[in-house]
Amino acid sequence: MATTFGKFVRKLRIDRGKVLGDMAAALGLSSAYLSAVENGKKNVTDQLLVSVISYFSLDEKATVELREAAANSQTSVKFDLQDSPEMERMLVSSFARKVRDLSPNQQGDLLDFLGKL
């Protein structure tokens, strides 16, 4: 299933008459890799994000939208907790274990709360 990032990039490509293979070649990537990113099988790297912004010469508004789409499309998140206090490690690991148990309303409430920090 296409991610938010994938849908955004696909729309950009179609609107500008580009095909996946040509875009991948221009970015120095394989078509399979770019397709996997669009479909959520691979995460969007910072380098890919910068390359897509440059490739399409995106303005500030579109750049912000693409960055938000990339953040919302991550299929995995890694935290380096090596130097974190025990409380932070407990919080992150507890959240990772329990996030799928939250109802959509609870998830929305948590997002609202975290957005206010």
C-alpha positions in Angstrom: 0.0 0.0 0.0 1.4 3.4 -0.9 2.4 5.6 2.0 1.6 9.3 2.4 5.1 10.0 1.0 4.5 7.6 -1.9 1.2 9.1 -2.8 2.8 12.6 -2.7 5.7 11.6 -4.9 3.6 9.7 -7.3 1.3 12.7 -7.7 4.3 14.9 -8.3 5.6 12.5 -11.0 2.3 12.2 -12.8 1.7 16.0 -12.7 5.1 16.6 -14.2 5.0 13.7 -16.7 7.8 11.6 -15.0 7.8 7.8 -14.7 9.3 6.0 -11.8 12.2 4.5 -13.8 13.3 7.8 -15.1 13.1 9.4 -11.6 15.0 6.5 -10.0 17.7 6.8 -12.6 18.0 10.5 -12.2 18.4 10.0 -8.4 20.9 7.2 -8.8 18.5 4.6 -7.4 17.0 1.4 -8.7 13.3 1.5 -9.7 12.7 -1.4 -7.2 14.1 0.6 -4.3 12.1 3.8 -5.1 9.0 1.7 -5.5 9.7 0.0 -2.2 10.0 3.4 -0.5 6.7 4.6 -2.0 5.0 1.5 -0.9 6.2 1.6 2.7 8.6 -1.4 2.4 11.6 0.8 2.9 11.9 4.0 5.0 12.5 7.4 3.5 16.1 8.4 4.1 17.2 12.0 4.7 19.3 11.8 1.5 16.3 10.6 -0.5 14.2 13.3 0.8 16.7 16.0 -0.1 17.1 14.4 -3.6 13.4 14.4 -4.3 13.1 18.0 -3.2 15.9 19.0 -5.5 14.7 16.8 -8.4 11.3 18.4 -8.4 12.6 21.9 -7.4 10.0 22.1 -4.7 9.0 25.4 -3.2 8.9 26.0 0.6 5.3 24.9 1.0 5.7 21.7 -1.0 9.0 20.9 0.8 7.2 21.2 4.2 4.4 19.0 2.9 6.8 16.4 1.6 8.8 16.4 4.8 5.6 15.8 6.8 4.5 13.1 4.4 7.9 11.4 4.9 7.7 11.6 8.7 4.2 10.1 8.6 5.3 7.3 6.3 8.1 5.8 8.4 7.6 2.0 8.8 10.2 1.8 11.6 11.8 4.1 14.0 15.1 3.6 15.8 16.1 5.2 19.0 19.5 5.3 20.5 18.9 4.9 24.2 22.4 4.1 25.2 23.0 7.4 27.1 19.3 7.9 28.1 18.2 7.8 31.7 16.3 4.7 32.9 13.0 6.6 32.9 13.3 7.5 29.2 14.3 4.0 28.2 11.2 2.6 30.2 8.9 5.2 28.5 10.1 4.4 25.0 10.0 0.7 25.4 6.6 0.8 27.1 5.2 2.9 24.3 6.5 0.6 21.6 4.9 -2.4 23.3 1.5 -0.7 23.9 0.9 1.6 21.0 -1.1 -1.0 19.0 -3.3 -1.6 22.0 -4.5 2.1 22.0 -7.9 2.9 20.4 -8.0 5.4 17.6 -9.4 8.0 20.1 -6.6 7.3 22.6 -4.1 7.6 19.7 -5.6 11.0 18.7 -5.6 12.2 22.3 -2.0 11.2 22.7 -1.0 13.0 19.4 -2.9 16.1 20.6 -1.0 16.0 24.0 2.4 15.5 22.4 1.7 18.2 19.9 1.3 20.7 22.8 4.7 20.0 24.3 
